[in-house]
Amino acid sequence: MNRPEKIQPGPDQESVWDYPRPPRLEATDKPVQIVFNGTTIADTRRALRVLETSHPPTYYIPLDDIREEFLLPSPGDSWCEWKGRAKYYTVRVGEKSAQSVAWFYPEPTPAFAALKDHVAFYPAPMDACYVDGELVQPQPGGFYGGWVTSDIVGPFKGGPGSMGW
């Protein structure tokens, strides 16, 4: 299946089609916040971004900048060919919870060793996720965990008809 034509980035924008494969890991000092059930559960300027062709960035937040009392281990795991075996957390604040909506790599591959002690969150189940004060939109499709902001352009993998890209 052919992907739609690449959207040309404007000033201060990135195209996800210029991101590499295998993915690249980079630090960002932009403020990143996550709100769940009215509570800020993560707040950092030390996030790491994973950038992969056709995907919006996935943000990994240091455990030190997450309110760990809201993270509960979830059963199951998954495998990423680049990063290794992922484990999951359920987020619970008060009476509200969301099952297996955050993931981490307890023993990441050497190329992604910096992800140790960092956690990524699917943005859709959260009340809000912000990068540099901007409300994030979830990557289409619900399978991938990318965060869409106005400084990136697609098209983005994840929506209907994109699995063959």
N, C-alpha and C positions, 0 to 999 in steps of 0.2 A: 504494500500500500504506500502510496506517495504521501508525504506530509505536505501540509499547506506551505505556501511560500513564507520564508523568513521575514519577519517584520523588521524594518530598518530602525535601529535605535536612534532616538533624538539626543540632544545635548544632555549629559549627565545620566544617560541610560545605558544598560547593558543588554545584549541579546543573549538569551539562554543557548542560542545556537553557536555562540562563540565560546561557551564553556567547554572544557576538555572531557574526553573519555579515554582513559579512566579519570574519575573525578579528581578535583583539586580541593585541598583543604586550606582555608585562609582565616586569619583572625580579622575581626571587625571591632572597632571601638564605638560603633553606633549604639545608642541605648536600645535595649531589647527588654520588653516587659510582657508578662503573661498574667491574665486575670481569669480566675475561675470562681464561680459562685460569689462574685462581688469582692473577692480577695485577690490581691496581687501575690501570686505564688512564686514568681521569678522576676528578678530585676538585675540587669547586668550591663556592663560596658566591655565585657570580656568574652563575648560569644565567639564561636567558630562557625564559619559557613562552609558547607560542602556544595561545590559547584560542579554540576554534571550536565553534559549536553542534553538539551531539550527540557530540563527541569528547573523550576524556580529554586533558589537556594533553600537548603535545609539548615536551620540554626540549631546549634548545640550549645547549651548553657552550662557553665561550671556548677557542679553540685553546691559549692560554697555560696552561690548566688540564688539558690532555690530553697524555698521553705520545705525542707525534707519531710516534715511531719505530715505533709499532704500527699506524699508518694507512698503507695503500697505495692509490694511486689505482685506481679500478675503471673499466672501460669503460662507456659509456652515460651517459644523463642522463634527466631527466624535467622536466615543466613543471607548475608550480602557478600557477593563475590569480591568486593573491594575492601570492606571494613571488617568482615568476620561475623561471628555469632552475636545477635542482638537479644537482649532480654527486655522485658516490658514492665511498666508501672501503670497502675490504676491511680487516678487522681481523685481524692476525696476531700471536700471542704464542707464541713457541717453535714447535712443530710444528703447533699448532692455528690454523686460520683460518676466518673466516666472510665469504663473498663479499657485497659491496655491502650492508652492514648499517648503514652510517652515511652521512649525507648533509649537504650544505652548499650554500649559495647564494653563488657567487663574486661575483655582481653582483645582489644582491636589489633588488626594486622599492623606490622611495623610501619607501613606507609601512613597509617592513620592513628598512630600511637597517641597523638595529642588529644584524641577523643576520649581517652580514659578519664573517668570522673566527670563526664559531660552528659547531658540528657537533652534529647530532642522531643518536641511535642507536636502532635497533629494540631493545626490551628482550628479546624472546624468545631471540635467539641468544647473548645474554650469559650468563655464569654468574649474575650478579645486578646489578640496578640498584636504587639506594636513593635515596629522597627523605626527608630529615629522619630518617634511620635506619630507615625502613620499606621493606621489600622490595616492589618494584613488581611488579604483574602487567601483562602485555602487553594492549593493546587487542585485543578479539576480532577474529578473522578473518585476521590476519597481513598485511593490506594497508596499514593505517594504522600510524603510529608512536606512538600515545598511550600514556601511562604511567598505569595505574590504581592509585590509592592509596585508603586508607580515608576520606580527606577529600573525595572526590567521589562523586556518585551519578549514575546513568544514567536510562534505558537508554542503552547506548553503541552507536553505529553501528559496523558491521564484522562482526558476527555474521551467521549465516544469516537471510535474510529482511529485512535492514536496508538493502539497497542503494537501495530506493525512498523512503527517508525524506527 
